[in-house]
């Protein structure tokens, strides 16, 4: 009997995948990713290895090959069922075969099958894809290599069976991963940030337009590999023309030239300064078990900021979902002090205790509600994206896209890019991903600013091209563009011109009722050495548009485009067969599933995707997450909370006092006599339970994160925008009541003085996170202007003196 040593699965089976090498070529805002997977069969029988892994949902997979010894086999793209049959036939006849296919339900999950790998033999699999980089709130370009794939929740009663995901904790992934990236741009590469440990950035030329970055150590699989790339003056409109494939027939997608238009609008300041004051804002929050811990805590804080930043006169409602769903109001209510406070009271008590991830039903309920006249509906969805019915969900959003805009937020490692990007794309909104130590608040507030921007209507794109050249759009029509965000349009250019060498493209739109247009000229000189990147991204865009249509003729067109371009789709697969003369492999194959990394969760009591294996034992999860609500603080109201918290250096963050329960007036805080944290096992609701000793809780309290005085100040603001002059405000400013009241000009109302103090403090001490509070500060400034209060200049001077700041009155919007 063979001795099973070396790399093993949790079932003590040898793992044939030994190492993954990833090389990335980033050119401006497009990346080409090449992954090489090294397999080695150390068993005494032939094996079939199966590996399920994540890729970005918008990636265009364009190359798949296998190398066995000195023989390289390049895969062909074929209709999916045909490819599967060829693979099975090859294995049945003793040949080697390799199959790569996209999940039917989610375009961000792929499965790779390595068939008939004989004993003692090695194989290297090469996979290549191209992808666009998203623009972050601070202007960075975000590249993400997903390595975490969490099991997807399969809704009860769903007939669609998701791909099986075999996962282990990050620390137990039985293969290595190395990563390097080469960056090049017409502009200077300013810096590269990452949550992973990186070697110092190495510049390759004196202009610093080319650079190389590598992981400082072998990746530990506890997070996706993310690069935030900063270029100098990066975001400019641009047009790139790419020559077609020389061997392809003219008039076809790959034979003609392709063009990529990058739209990066800068709207007039006078228009942008008048943010919308109307709208119906619906917040949909995931409260499934996988949202436990820091995720739900951060979501509570984010909802606080959102509720404080909404404009008076709008309407709002908050839904939450798990296996069932709830809503705060029967239907959306007008925003006021009363409705805001009621919502905040409920938000403080929400927990990740609703079971699975049934997002379809709450969406159906939201869409069933009639829209409010003159109040455009804006939907904000917060989820960790672990669902198995992605296409059902995005199809529903698309069906209702004419009645709303959808802004989506993927929370945590392994969030489904297909779901998050799909919600925003089909809903004409914007997608954001929050991972690691990211502040959810900054990204959500940026999206709220997008939602409050004046609506852009009647968008059109027209091309002025040389005589004899025509254009065919590969991208769907633009339905939404936002200040500070890039939109990409792909098109096919058919024909040639021997005379003119220049072209022009014009983007026209209506903003706040006024017509605008942006013209961009470009040289009609195709770039030769691009590796057909633009063609492949254009093909991917066209394929995704066509896949949404449920029609056999359209399916045939998808297959045709996929085969012609060599870009994968949900209807096709890559198939490679080693047809070299060799001895057929005899006997049945041993099946080996290569485990991927998942982020451990304190909750797994939900049905997973069809065929998903049992998850790991309880002891693996015992210390997977920071402990949650450990102390039972008790206060009557928020003012007691802020008073009791004391100076900022001694306070807990707002996320902590969201967990505090009410008791008698005047109570400060108490240490619980027998604190208990529950995490695994099973209670009556299917939640995981397990008790932990007081000693571990005490250790956790000792390393609480530092407090956030910003959120403590924000929690005191009233719905109309002002602050009250009271002890809680003084405590939030780290002052006594006497220190705050004494400098107040005699003729000035207390609330006016308090509001000026709050604004000066925000601008003086929190300018680095201005995106999080600028909307509520704007509301405060408008409230002050409406009071027509005397001595505002005197108030600003006195506030600067008290707080030790130097903030100008104009800076405050006054």
Order of alpha helices (4+ residues) and beta strands (2+ residues): beta-beta-beta-beta-beta-beta-alpha-beta-beta-beta-beta-beta-beta-beta-beta-beta-beta-beta-beta-beta-alpha-beta-alpha-beta-beta-beta-alpha-alpha-beta-alpha-beta-alpha-beta-alpha-beta-beta-beta-beta-beta-alpha-alpha-beta-beta-beta-alpha-alpha-alpha-alpha-alpha-alpha-alpha-alpha-alpha-alpha
